[in-house]
Amino acid sequence: MSPPIRLLSSEIVNLIAAGEVIDSLAAVVRELVENAIDAKATRLTISIFPELWQVEVADNGRGISLENLRHCAKAHHTSKICDLDDLWKITSLGFRGEALFSITQVGQLTIKSRDATDYQVGWCVDYNQQGEVIKEETSPMAPGTIVTASDLFGSIPVRRQGLPTLKQQLKAIQGIIDNMSLCHPQITWQVHHNHKSWLTISPGKTPQQILPQLLKSVHFHDLQFLSETIVTPSQEEAKLEMVLGLPDRTSRGRLDWLKIAVNGRVVRSPQLEQTVLAALSRTLPKGRFPVGFLHFKIPPSEIDWNRHPAKTEIYLQSLQFWQDKVTEIIEKVLKLSPLTITTAGQNQRVKKLLKASENRGIYNIASSDSNELEFMKLRAVGQVNKTYIVAEHSQGLWLVEQHIAHERVLYEQIQDEWQLIPVKQAIILTELSSKQVEQLERISVDIEPFGDNTWAIRNIPKLLENREDSPDALIELSLGGDLETAQVAVACRSAIRNGMVLELTQMQDLLDSWKKTRNPRTCPHGRPIYLSLEESSLSSFFRRHWVIGKSHGI
């Protein structure tokens, strides 16, 4: 049975005086969807009729009792908070007791509902502008609720004229549904526009199943999902979930699909967004941005929701703590391990089947730990075109581009141990512009005038110590921007060149070093380092599933 709806005290009303802002069709959809999710709905049907200025949201949640229907549209009435302390431990999406009343202020409101605990009958109630019941009658229906808001802004024609265009409003509605479906992947969504099907989102166990339905260019295997249980500074338990587009597989031309959510709602958090971008620095090509969804499920005491009428901005306690955790989980996503390799999930399913057979005495398989260790063993078996290392592992073959794999190794070494060393004999450079001189000074290179339009370099990055092309490398550094750009240039200049013949031991050493890097999927310029040829794909291509007789034409 749904909890009783009560009138809030004047003290609480004053604290949340901003109320719900119903300024568009999208705002109506947002508030009604949040109420449905709070009612534990697993299926939502949203019908939008822009020309009629009507929105209808139907759900299969727990429903509303007749007693609560008589009060739910009144100002400051809610079942989700009772006293002042509840404002600091919000656990629901809608909580101010203003949404339905605000809708009555701008349109006509009708609610049909049947309480899930009442198997007798549903009720249909119409409300006036004060949220009071003007009509009440029985209505045959399944348990759940149907809320219809019609003739929206009809009494405020100036507001109607000032609303965004229909296209903009539909885009805003789609954005709300996209965000909510990621936060609540267990829900089935059906959206109709003028009686025609517009959006359908099937449920999933995690947001990894939802995101490819929203971005058609992104596939399930382009994404990696990780979930971690965390103990907060206040010693409470929390969960951090992340779906991240692997940088060697997917990215965007603009920063429009990096979403941060807290306790079931997407919010704006520039600090956390910058943390994600910093953790992915030098993993994507220039001008490309990540695809990602980060969901914090944390104790209410860690959050203040009362900062924005639309609840899109929050104050997060212990921000630095959460930023550190975000960095840690991204590092785990990017590493090469059985947990973050696409085939790992397939291997787990195979292991379950084999284990079932083992119990019947048919097979015998090794322990999970040994399989995982064996999975990540890469054995160099050859070199293709003096460019690609052929690496064998338990699930097939990888082609690893030797130059950019080594570049990734060197770049991270340089980051960790950036060191400038003195040179025995000064390196002379000529024809430098003032900006080039300033750049070298910025990265702490000891440079001084040495005659007319000539400069002497007294120290260089350690990796360039024994290279004959050090002067050329210094010219490259002088053209860069910040220290990070300079480090990338040094790594690129110092890495093994394509076209260089490598011994098997050299290939193996490179593979061992590369797979342990923090960001092994791409080079510092964002290029993918390896191509995976899995055993399952090879078997399919060579028709190894065919019956012997069939393959011989029998």
C-alpha positions in Angstrom: 0.0 0.0 0.0 1.3 3.5 -0.8 2.3 5.6 2.2 -0.1 8.3 3.3 0.1 11.8 1.7 0.4 14.5 4.3 0.6 18.3 4.3 4.1 19.6 4.9 4.8 22.0 7.8 5.3 25.7 7.0 8.9 25.3 8.2 9.6 22.8 5.4 7.6 24.7 2.9 9.7 27.8 3.4 12.9 25.8 2.9 11.8 24.4 -0.4 9.9 27.5 -1.6 11.3 27.3 -5.1 9.0 24.3 -5.8 8.8 22.5 -9.0 9.3 24.5 -12.2 6.7 23.5 -14.8 7.9 25.5 -17.8 7.5 23.1 -20.7 6.1 19.8 -21.8 9.5 18.2 -20.9 9.1 19.4 -17.3 5.7 17.7 -17.1 7.2 14.5 -18.4 10.1 14.7 -16.0 8.0 15.1 -12.9 5.5 12.4 -13.8 8.2 9.9 -14.7 10.0 10.5 -11.4 6.8 9.9 -9.5 6.2 6.6 -11.5 9.8 5.4 -10.7 9.3 6.2 -7.0 6.2 4.0 -7.2 8.4 1.1 -8.2 7.2 0.9 -11.8 9.0 -1.4 -14.2 7.1 -0.4 -17.3 6.3 3.2 -18.4 4.2 4.3 -21.4 4.5 8.0 -22.2 2.1 9.6 -24.8 2.8 13.1 -26.1 0.3 15.2 -28.0 2.0 18.5 -28.6 -0.7 20.0 -30.8 -3.2 19.3 -28.0 -0.7 20.4 -25.3 -1.2 17.0 -23.6 1.1 14.6 -21.8 0.0 11.2 -20.4 2.2 8.8 -18.4 1.0 5.3 -17.5 2.9 3.0 -15.2 2.6 -0.4 -13.5 3.7 0.8 -10.1 2.1 0.3 -6.8 -0.8 2.7 -7.5 -2.4 5.3 -5.3 -5.2 4.7 -2.8 -8.4 6.7 -3.0 -7.6 8.6 0.2 -4.2 9.6 -1.2 -5.8 10.6 -4.6 -7.9 13.1 -2.7 -4.8 14.9 -1.4 -2.0 14.3 -3.8 -2.6 17.4 -6.0 -2.8 19.9 -3.2 0.1 22.3 -2.5 2.8 21.0 -0.2 1.4 17.5 0.1 3.7 14.5 -0.2 4.2 11.0 1.0 8.0 11.1 0.7 9.1 13.4 3.5 7.5 14.0 6.9 9.7 16.3 8.9 12.6 18.7 8.6 15.2 15.9 9.1 13.9 14.1 6.0 15.2 17.0 3.8 18.8 15.9 4.5 18.2 12.2 3.8 16.3 12.2 0.5 15.9 8.7 -1.0 13.3 9.4 -3.6 13.3 11.3 -6.9 10.3 13.5 -6.2 10.0 14.8 -2.7 8.7 18.4 -2.5 5.0 17.8 -2.8 4.7 20.4 -5.5 4.8 18.6 -8.9 1.1 17.7 -9.3 -0.1 20.9 -7.7 2.2 22.8 -10.1 0.7 21.0 -13.0 -2.8 22.0 -11.9 -1.6 25.6 -12.1 -0.8 25.4 -15.8 -3.3 22.8 -17.1 -6.0 20.2 -16.4 -5.0 17.2 -14.3 -6.7 13.8 -14.3 -5.4 10.7 -12.4 -6.5 7.2 -12.8 -5.0 4.7 -10.3 -5.6 1.4 -8.7 -3.7 0.6 -5.5 -1.7 -2.7 -5.9 -3.1 -3.9 -2.6 -6.7 -3.2 -3.6 -7.9 -5.9 -6.0 -11.4 -4.5 -6.2 -11.5 -1.3 -8.3 -9.5 1.7 -9.6 -10.5 5.3 -9.3 -10.5 8.3 -11.8 -10.1 11.7 -10.2 -10.2 15.2 -11.8 -8.7 18.2 -10.0 -9.3 22.0 -10.1 -6.6 24.7 -10.1 -6.2 24.5 -6.3 -5.6 20.7 -6.5 -9.0 19.9 -5.0 -11.1 17.0 -6.3 -13.9 18.1 -8.6 -14.9 14.7 -9.9 -14.4 11.2 -8.5 -15.6 7.9 -10.0 -14.6 4.3 -10.3 -12.5 3.1 -13.2 -11.8 -0.5 -14.2 -8.0 -0.9 -14.7 -5.0 -3.0 -13.8 -2.9 -1.9 -10.7 -0.8 1.2 -11.5 -1.4 4.8 -12.4 -2.3 6.9 -15.4 -1.7 10.6 -15.1 -3.0 12.9 -17.9 -2.1 16.6 -18.1 -4.0 18.4 -20.8 -4.5 21.9 -22.2 -1.1 22.8 -20.7 -0.5 26.5 -20.5 -3.9 27.1 -22.0 -4.7 29.7 -19.3 -1.3 31.3 -19.8 -1.2 32.0 -23.6 1.9 34.2 -23.2 3.8 31.3 -21.7 2.8 29.1 -24.6 4.1 31.6 -27.1 7.4 31.8 -25.2 8.1 28.1 -25.1 10.8 26.5 -27.2 9.9 25.1 -30.6 8.2 21.7 -30.9 11.5 20.1 -32.1 13.4 21.5 -29.1 10.7 20.3 -26.7 10.8 16.8 -28.2 14.6 16.8 -28.0 14.4 17.8 -24.3 11.9 15.0 -23.6 14.1 12.5 -25.3 17.0 13.7 -23.2 15.1 13.2 -20.0 14.1 9.6 -21.0 17.6 8.8 -22.1 19.0 9.9 -18.7 16.3 8.1 -16.7 16.7 4.9 -18.7 20.4 4.8 -17.9 19.8 5.5 -14.2 17.1 2.8 -14.1 18.0 0.1 -16.6 15.4 -2.3 -15.2 12.5 -0.3 -16.7 10.8 -0.8 -20.1 10.1 2.4 -21.9 7.5 3.0 -24.6 7.0 6.6 -25.9 4.3 7.6 -28.4 4.1 10.9 -30.3 0.6 11.6 -31.6 -0.4 7.9 -31.3 2.7 6.8 -33.3 5.6 4.8 -31.6 8.5 7.2 -31.2 10.9 5.6 -28.7 11.2 2.1 -27.3 13.9 1.1 -24.8 14.1 -2.5 -23.6 15.3 -3.2 -20.0 18.7 -4.5 -19.1 20.6 -5.6 -16.0 23.1 -2.7 -16.3 23.4 0.6 -18.2 25.7 -1.2 -20.6 22.7 -2.8 -22.2 20.8 0.5 -22.4 23.4 2.9 -23.9 23.7 1.1 -27.3 19.9 1.5 -27.6 20.3 5.3 -27.2 23.5 5.7 -29.3 23.1 3.6 -32.4 26.8 4.0 -33.4 27.9 2.4 -30.1 27.8 -1.3 -29.7 27.7 -3.4 -26.5 31.3 -4.6 -26.9 32.5 -1.0 -27.3 31.7 -0.5 -23.7 33.0 -1.7 -20.4 30.9 -1.8 -17.2 32.4 -1.9 -13.7 30.7 -1.7 -10.3 32.5 -1.2 -7.0 31.3 -1.1 -3.4 33.0 1.7 -1.5 33.1 2.7 2.2 32.6 6.5 2.4 34.6 8.8 4.8 31.6 8.6 7.1 32.0 4.8 7.2 28.8 4.1 5.2 28.5 1.8 2.3 28.1 3.2 -1.2 28.3 1.9 -4.8 30.0 3.5 -7.8 29.0 2.2 -11.3 30.6 3.2 -14.6 29.9 2.4 -18.2 32.8 3.7 -20.3 33.3 3.6 -24.0 36.7 2.0 -24.6 38.9 4.7 -26.1 40.2 2.4 -28.9 36.6 1.7 -30.0 34.4 4.6 -29.6 34.4 8.4 -29.0 32.4 11.5 -29.9 33.2 14.7 -31.8 31.8 16.8 -28.9 31.4 16.5 -25.2 27.7 15.5 -25.2 27.7 11.9 -23.9 29.5 12.0 -20.7 26.8 11.8 -18.0 27.1 11.9 -14.2 24.2 10.6 -12.1 23.7 10.5 -8.3 21.1 8.2 -6.7 18.9 7.8 -9.8 19.1 11.2 -11.4 21.5 12.7 -14.0 23.1 15.9 -12.5 25.5 18.6 -13.6 28.9 18.2 -11.9 31.7 20.1 -13.7 34.3 18.9 -11.2 33.5 15.2 -11.7 33.3 15.7 -15.4 36.8 17.2 -15.4 38.0 14.3 -13.3 36.9 11.8 -16.0 38.4 13.9 -18.8 41.7 14.1 -16.8 41.8 10.4 -16.2 41.3 9.8 -20.0 43.9 12.3 -21.0 46.1 11.1 -23.9 43.9 8.1 -24.6 41.7 9.7 -27.3 42.6 11.5 -30.6 42.7 15.3 -30.5 39.2 16.8 -30.7 37.5 13.6 -29.6 35.6 13.1 -26.4 34.6 10.0 -24.3 31.3 8.2 -24.1 30.5 7.4 -20.5 28.0 7.1 -17.7 29.0 7.3 -14.1 26.4 6.6 -11.4 27.0 7.3 -7.7 24.7 5.4 -5.4 25.6 7.0 -2.1 24.1 7.6 1.4 21.6 10.6 1.4 23.8 12.2 4.1 26.5 12.8 1.5 24.2 14.9 -0.7 22.3 18.2 -0.6 19.6 18.2 -3.3 18.2 21.5 -2.3 20.3 23.7 -4.6 18.2 23.8 -7.8 14.4 23.7 -8.5 14.9 21.0 -11.2 17.3 19.1 -8.9 20.0 19.0 -11.5 22.7 20.6 -9.4 23.8 19.2 -6.0 26.4 19.6 -3.3 28.4 16.5 -2.9 30.2 16.0 0.5 33.8 14.8 0.4 34.2 15.8 -3.3 37.9 15.0 -3.4 37.3 11.5 -2.1 34.8 10.8 -4.9 37.1 12.3 -7.5 39.9 9.9 -6.4 37.5 7.0 -6.6 36.5 8.0 -10.1 40.1 8.1 -11.2 40.7 4.6 -9.7 37.8 3.0 -11.4 38.7 4.4 -14.8 42.3 3.1 -14.3 40.8 -0.4 -13.8 38.5 -0.1 -16.8 41.4 0.9 -19.1 43.8 -1.9 -18.0 44.1 -5.1 -19.9 42.7 -7.9 -17.6 40.2 -10.7 -17.9 37.7 -8.3 -16.3 38.1 -5.7 -19.1 38.6 -7.9 -22.2 35.4 -8.4 -24.2 35.9 -12.2 -24.4 36.1 -12.5 -20.6 32.4 -12.6 -20.3 32.1 -15.2 -23.0 34.8 -17.3 -21.2 32.8 -17.2 -18.0 29.8 -18.6 -19.8 31.9 -21.4 -21.3 33.4 -22.1 -17.9 29.9 -22.5 -16.4 28.9 -24.9 -19.1 32.1 -26.9 -18.6 31.7 -26.9 -14.9 28.2 -28.3 -15.3 29.7 -31.1 -17.4 32.5 -31.6 -15.0 30.0 -32.3 -12.3 28.7 -35.2 -14.5 32.3 -36.5 -14.9 32.7 -35.5 -18.6 35.3 -32.7 -18.3 37.8 -31.4 -15.9 38.8 -27.7 -15.8 41.4 -25.7 -14.0 40.6 -23.2 -11.2 39.2 -19.8 -12.1 42.3 -18.0 -10.8 44.7 -20.0 -13.0 42.5 -19.5 -16.0 42.6 -15.7 -15.5 46.3 -15.7 -15.1 46.7 -17.8 -18.2 44.3 -15.6 -20.1 46.5 -12.5 -20.0 49.8 -14.3 -21.0 50.9 -12.8 -24.3 53.5 -14.8 -26.2 55.4 -13.2 -29.1 55.4 -15.5 -32.1 56.5 -13.3 -34.9 56.5 -9.9 -36.7 54.5 -8.8 -39.7 55.8 -6.3 -42.2 58.4 -5.2 -39.6 55.6 -3.3 -38.0 53.2 -5.6 -36.1 54.0 -8.0 -33.4 52.0 -11.2 -33.6 51.1 -12.2 -30.0 49.4 -15.4 -29.1 47.2 -15.8 -26.0 44.8 -18.4 -24.7 41.8 -17.0 -26.7 43.4 -16.3 -30.1 45.9 -13.8 -31.6 46.6 -10.1 -31.2 48.4 -7.8 -33.6 50.3 -5.2 -31.7 51.7 -2.1 -33.5 55.2 -2.0 -32.2 55.9 1.8 -32.5 52.8 3.0 -30.7 52.9 0.3 -28.1 56.4 1.3 -27.2 55.4 5.0 -27.3 52.7 4.2 -24.7 55.3 2.5 -22.5 57.8 5.3 -22.8 55.2 8.1 -22.3 54.1 6.7 -19.0 57.7 6.1 -17.9 58.5 9.8 -18.8 55.4 10.9 -16.9 56.5 9.1 -13.8 60.2 9.9 -14.1 60.5 13.2 -16.1 64.2 14.0 -15.9 66.5 16.5 -17.6 70.2 15.7 -17.6 73.2 17.9 -18.4 75.0 17.3 -21.7 78.8 17.2 -21.9 78.8 19.3 -25.1 76.2 21.9 -25.6 73.7 21.3 -28.5 73.5 24.3 -30.8 70.2 25.3 -32.3 69.6 28.1 -34.8 66.6 30.0 -36.3 64.4 29.7 -33.2 61.5 32.1 -32.8 60.9 33.8 -29.5 57.9 31.5 -28.8 60.1 28.4 -29.3 62.7 29.8 -26.9 59.9 30.5 -24.4 58.5 26.9 -24.8 61.9 25.3 -24.1 62.3 27.5 -21.0 58.7 26.5 -19.9 59.7 22.9 -19.8 62.9 23.7 -17.9 65.4 23.2 -20.7 68.5 25.2 -20.0 68.8 27.5 -23.1 71.0 30.6 -23.6 72.0 32.9 -26.5 75.2 31.7 -28.3 75.8 34.3 -30.9 73.6 35.8 -33.7 70.3 33.9 -33.8 72.0 30.9 -32.2 71.3 29.2 -28.9 73.1 26.7 -26.8 71.2 23.8 -25.0 72.8 22.7 -21.8 70.4 19.9 -20.7 68.0 17.5 -22.4 65.4 14.9 -21.5 67.1 11.7 -20.3 65.6 9.5 -23.1 67.3 11.7 -25.7 70.7 11.2 -24.1 72.2 8.7 -26.6 70.3 9.7 -29.7 71.9 11.3 -32.7 68.7 13.1 -33.6 68.6 15.1 -30.3 68.7 18.5 -32.1 65.7 17.5 -34.2 63.9 16.3 -31.1 64.6 19.6 -29.3 63.1 21.5 -32.3 60.0 19.3 -31.9 59.8 20.1 -28.2 60.1 23.9 -28.9 57.0 23.7 -31.1 54.8 22.0 -28.5 52.6 23.5 -25.8 52.6 22.3 -22.2 54.9 19.8 -20.5 52.5 16.9 -21.3 52.8 17.7 -25.1 56.6 17.8 -24.7 56.5 14.4 -23.0 54.5 12.9 -25.8 56.9 14.3 -28.4 59.9 12.7 -26.5 58.1 9.4 -26.3 57.2 9.4 -30.0 60.8 10.4 -31.0 62.3 7.7 -28.7 60.0 4.8 -29.5 60.9 1.8 -31.7 60.4 2.7 -35.3 58.1 0.7 -37.7 60.3 -1.0 -40.2 62.7 -2.1 -37.5 63.4 -5.9 -37.3 62.9 -7.2 -33.7 64.1 -10.4 -32.1 61.5 -12.5 -30.3 63.0 -11.6 -27.0 62.7 -7.9 -27.8 59.0 -8.4 -28.9 58.3 -10.3 -25.7 59.9 -7.6 -23.5 57.8 -5.0 -25.3 54.6 -7.0 -24.8 55.3 -7.6 -21.2 55.9 -3.9 -20.6 53.0 -2.7 -22.7 50.2 -4.8 -21.1 51.1 -3.4 -17.7 50.7 0.3 -18.7 47.9 2.3 -17.2 46.2 3.0 -20.5 47.3 0.2 -22.9 44.4 0.5 -25.4 45.6 3.6 -27.2 48.8 5.6 -27.7 49.2 9.1 -26.3 47.8 10.4 -29.6 44.6 8.3 -29.3 45.5 5.6 -31.9 44.4 2.0 -31.1 47.4 -0.2 -30.3 46.2 -3.7 -30.8 43.8 -5.7 -33.0 42.2 -8.7 -31.5 41.6 -11.9 -33.5 39.7 -14.1 -31.1 39.6 -17.9 -31.4 35.8 -17.7 -31.8 36.1 -15.5 -34.8 38.9 -17.6 -36.3 36.8 -20.8 -35.8 33.8 -19.2 -37.5 35.8 -17.9 -40.5 37.5 -21.3 -41.1 34.1 -23.1 -40.6 35.5 -25.3 -37.8 31.9 -25.8 -36.6 31.1 -27.9 -39.8 30.7 -31.6 -39.6 33.6 -33.5 -41.2 31.5 -35.2 -43.7 29.8 -32.0 -44.7 33.1 -30.2 -45.2 34.2 -33.0 -47.6 31.0 -32.7 -49.6 29.6 -36.0 -48.3 
